[in-house]
Amino acid sequence: MTNIQQRLTDLFEKELKPQVRSIDAGFYPKELLTRLGEEGYFSSEGAASSAYLQRELDVVAEASRFCMTTGFLIWCHLAALTYMRKSENDKLKKRMLSRLENGSTLAGTGLSNPMKYYAGLETLHLQAAKVEGGYVVNGTLPSVSNLDQTHWFGAIAEVNADQRVMLFVSCAADGLTRKAKTNYLGINGSGTYACHFDDVFISEEDVLAEDADSFIKQIRPDFLAYQIPLGFGVTKAALASIERYRTRQGGCNQFLPLQPEAIRVELEELQTEVTHLASRGLSWEALLPLRKRTATLTIEAVHTAMLHGGGAAYLSNSPEARRLREAYFLINLTPTIKHLEKMLTV
């Protein structure tokens, strides 16, 4: 473990671990996200893209080992950072990139619906009309996470049949109404809202890309890559849980059909493949099967941990039960398992 990794683990042990149950119950850990930015974990300054990408992948994985809600929030912010890093709007980038990287401004993704649109699963929920100085946007996004009054998020709206535009939206924008969504099986501390746009004006200064159809191809490999370590972290935690129960009740867990060895081997193979891609350049086509394998592995790992934990794991506030709920969120996070199956088949 490097010094940077040890510092990160120490930070999560001290600042995240004591809050995990509160986060699972609905507490939003904004201060921790800001702290990560302040300590440079989101910084790209002076680093090759492969270096900061690998560091950020490690941050998501390590956070998710403690709490996948927090790992998910970090993913949301890193997705928004990706939009900004790859935008050709230099004025917007100059104004916002450093704020996103140092954690003074936090952001969400807003691309669940557009990702489904580009896979042929949904129509776009937002419409934009070109006006002097920008766009007026109407419609509703059902779920956008990592939001608060001072936060921002990315969104794609249809201008006409031939054009879609990608925008960076302030939660404080006039005409934008947010409604909290908290009745999920898990991940309720994720700052998730339905966002309704009623003639929301977005200045041309906040346009990430005038051609969203082309821009989406640039950002989606990173968007997908940052999701994969969510599963790595949860799987590592599940393996540690299985190990803790190894000698319980006379070691009878050895007779269960599901054992940790195959899970550990698959995890190591996936980690190696993702590290290789991060160092050589991300590919959407190469990442899709890795994302699917990771989701499948995570589900297998948490189910195995539940079996090995027995009655203790069946308590509603047990770490094993929380990870079970987290894993079911991962397979329903865009791109979902069925979404992935379609893209890998068609």
ZIRA-V837248 format. One record per backbone hydrogen bond with DSSP energy under -0.5 kcal/mol. NH is the residue of the N-H (numbers start at 1). CO is the residue of the C=O. E is the energy in kcal/mol with one decimal. If there is no record, write none. Layout:
BEGIN
[[NH/CO/E] [NH/CO/E]]
END
This chain:
BEGIN
[[6/2/-2.5] [7/3/-2.5] [8/4/-2.1] [9/5/-2.5] [10/6/-2.7] [11/7/-2.3] [12/8/-2.4] [13/9/-2.6] [14/10/-2.1] [15/11/-3.3] [16/11/-0.6] [16/12/-1.1] [17/12/-3.0] [19/16/-1.9] [20/16/-0.7] [20/17/-1.1] [23/19/-2.8] [24/20/-2.6] [25/21/-1.4] [26/22/-0.5] [26/23/-1.3] [27/22/-2.7] [29/27/-0.6] [30/28/-1.8] [33/29/-1.5] [34/30/-2.3] [35/31/-2.3] [36/32/-2.1] [37/33/-1.5] [38/34/-2.5] [39/35/-2.0] [40/37/-1.6] [41/36/-2.2] [42/101/-0.5] [43/40/-1.1] [47/44/-1.9] [51/48/-0.6] [52/48/-2.1] [53/49/-2.1] [54/50/-1.9] [55/51/-2.1] [56/52/-2.4] [57/53/-2.4] [58/54/-2.2] [59/55/-1.8] [60/56/-2.1] [61/57/-2.2] [62/58/-2.7] [63/59/-2.4] [64/60/-2.2] [65/61/-1.3] [66/62/-0.8] [66/63/-0.9] [67/63/-3.0] [71/67/-1.9] [72/68/-2.7] [73/69/-2.1] [74/70/-2.2] [75/71/-2.3] [76/72/-2.6] [77/73/-2.1] [78/74/-2.7] [79/75/-2.6] [80/76/-2.0] [81/77/-2.4] [82/78/-2.1] [83/79/-1.8] [84/80/-1.9] [85/81/-2.9] [86/82/-2.0] [87/83/-0.9] [87/84/-0.5] [88/208/-0.7] [90/88/-1.4] [93/89/-2.5] [94/90/-2.7] [95/91/-1.7] [96/92/-2.5] [97/93/-2.3] [100/96/-2.2] [101/97/-2.4] [102/98/-2.3] [104/99/-0.8] [105/99/-2.0] [108/152/-2.3] [115/111/-2.6] [116/112/-1.6] [117/113/-2.4] [118/114/-2.7] [119/115/-0.7] [120/117/-1.7] [121/116/-3.1] [122/116/-0.7] [127/138/-2.8] [128/158/-2.8] [129/136/-2.5] [131/134/-2.4] [134/131/-2.0] [135/202/-2.4] [136/129/-2.3] [137/135/-0.5] [137/200/-2.9] [138/127/-2.5] [139/197/-1.9] [140/125/-0.8] [141/195/-2.8] [142/140/-0.6] [144/193/-2.4] [146/190/-2.9] [147/191/-2.1] [151/148/-1.8] [152/106/-1.6] [153/169/-1.9] [154/108/-1.1] [155/167/-1.9] [157/165/-2.4] [158/126/-2.4] [159/163/-2.4] [160/163/-1.8] [163/160/-1.1] [165/157/-2.6] [166/209/-2.9] [167/155/-3.2] [168/206/-2.8] [169/153/-3.4] [169/167/-0.6] [171/151/-2.9] [173/170/-1.8] [176/173/-1.8] [177/175/-0.6] [177/196/-2.5] [179/194/-2.2] [181/192/-2.6] [182/180/-0.5] [190/187/-0.8] [193/144/-2.6] [194/179/-2.6] [195/141/-2.7] [196/177/-3.1] [196/194/-0.6] [197/139/-3.8] [197/195/-0.5] [198/175/-1.8] [198/196/-0.6] [199/197/-0.5] [200/137/-2.4] [201/199/-0.6] [202/135/-3.3] [202/200/-0.5] [203/201/-0.5] [204/133/-2.8] [206/203/-2.3] [207/204/-1.2] [208/166/-1.5] [208/206/-0.7] [209/166/-1.9] [212/164/-2.9] [212/210/-0.7] [214/211/-0.5] [215/211/-2.1] [216/212/-2.7] [217/214/-0.6] [218/214/-0.7] [218/215/-0.9] [219/215/-1.7] [220/216/-2.0] [223/219/-2.3] [224/220/-2.2] [225/221/-2.7] [226/222/-2.4] [227/224/-1.1] [228/224/-1.0] [228/225/-0.7] [229/225/-0.7] [230/227/-1.6] [231/227/-0.7] [231/228/-1.1] [232/228/-1.2] [233/229/-2.4] [234/230/-1.7] [235/231/-2.6] [236/232/-2.5] [237/233/-2.1] [238/234/-2.3] [239/235/-2.4] [240/236/-2.1] [241/237/-2.0] [242/238/-2.4] [243/239/-2.1] [244/240/-1.8] [245/241/-1.4] [246/243/-1.3] [248/245/-1.1] [250/247/-0.7] [251/248/-1.1] [252/248/-0.8] [252/249/-0.9] [254/251/-1.6] [255/252/-1.8] [256/253/-1.8] [259/257/-0.6] [263/259/-0.6] [264/260/-2.6] [265/261/-2.1] [266/262/-2.2] [267/263/-2.4] [268/264/-2.2] [269/265/-2.1] [270/266/-2.4] [271/267/-2.6] [272/268/-2.1] [273/269/-2.2] [274/270/-2.5] [275/271/-2.4] [276/272/-2.1] [277/273/-2.1] [278/274/-2.6] [279/275/-1.6] [280/276/-1.7] [281/277/-2.7] [287/283/-2.2] [288/284/-1.9] [289/285/-0.7] [290/286/-0.7] [291/287/-2.8] [292/288/-2.1] [293/289/-2.6] [294/290/-2.3] [295/291/-2.1] [296/292/-2.4] [297/293/-2.7] [298/294/-2.5] [299/295/-2.0] [300/296/-2.1] [301/297/-2.7] [302/298/-2.4] [303/299/-2.1] [304/300/-2.2] [305/301/-2.2] [306/302/-2.0] [307/303/-2.1] [308/304/-2.5] [309/305/-2.2] [310/306/-1.4] [312/309/-1.1] [313/310/-0.5] [314/310/-1.0] [315/312/-0.8] [318/315/-1.8] [322/318/-2.1] [323/319/-2.5] [324/320/-1.8] [325/321/-1.9] [326/322/-2.4] [327/323/-2.5] [328/324/-1.6] [329/325/-1.2] [330/326/-2.0] [331/327/-1.7] [332/329/-1.1] [333/329/-0.6] [333/330/-0.9] [337/331/-2.2] [340/336/-3.0] [341/337/-2.7] [342/338/-2.0] [343/339/-2.2] [344/340/-2.4] [345/341/-0.9] [345/342/-0.7] [346/342/-3.0]]
END
